[in-house]
Amino acid sequence: MSVAVEVADHVATITLADVERRNSLNPVLVAELAAACDEVSRDREVRVVVLRAEGPVFSSGGDVDALGVRAEDPTAVYAGFRALEAIPVPVVVAVHAPMIGAGVSFLLACDVAVAAESATFDPRFLDIAIHPGGGHLWKLEQRVGRQGAAAMVLLGDTLTAREAVERGLVWRCVPDGGLDDEVRRLVRTVVRRDPAVVRRAKTTLKLSRALTDPRMAAEIEQVHQDWSTRQPAFTAAVDQLRRRIRS
């Protein structure tokens, strides 16, 4: 099995486990990842997802055996990334080791990235004379800006984990031994929150990518904020806050 799924205490952990093939984007891993994402997306008990990987490399990107073969559907290789992006709850990626080439797209498909100090980020598409695909350039520019995307892809500049935080590619960098604790801290916060509101907020955040008018963004947010204030979870939270202040 190339991808494993475990669900416990409202947290779904998806693990890339094809160590022998360095978690490359081979057809088996892609299909299993897409299926795993669909599985957790349908599970209403899941409130947050953690993406992990086993082995000395998080992902080596494109599969060597598949790269030289013209695929009937060249977009099929991105099915796993599309499924990750479609998960309706927050997705945190725990990067313990290098992400290479299209392997960086695993991070770009997630909401928040936490990296261990030894992780590196190296989208080396042009080293093998292949153009990035699957919206990689656009997503990378969203994270690191136009110059950052140009430096990494066109010039081949590799980022360390600490540099990735400075550039906006990664949210936090922690010592290698502290990655699990930091991820657990983040997901605990999500689990405590009302899941319906979290899902709505993620949907609005994704929708906002396509907006250029701040007034339209405010109007969309207002619709969802009004909805949230009519929910029992909001009333209960406000009552609890008042009791805490008065005690």
Helices and strands as residue ranges (DSSP letters): E 3-8, E 11-16, G 19-21, H 27-42, E 48-53, H 64-67, G 76-78, H 79-86, E 91-95, E 99-100, G 101-103, H 104-108, E 112-116, E 120-122, G 125-128, H 136-149, I 150-154, E 159-160, H 161-167, E 172-174, G 176-178, H 179-192, H 195-208, H 214-229, H 232-246
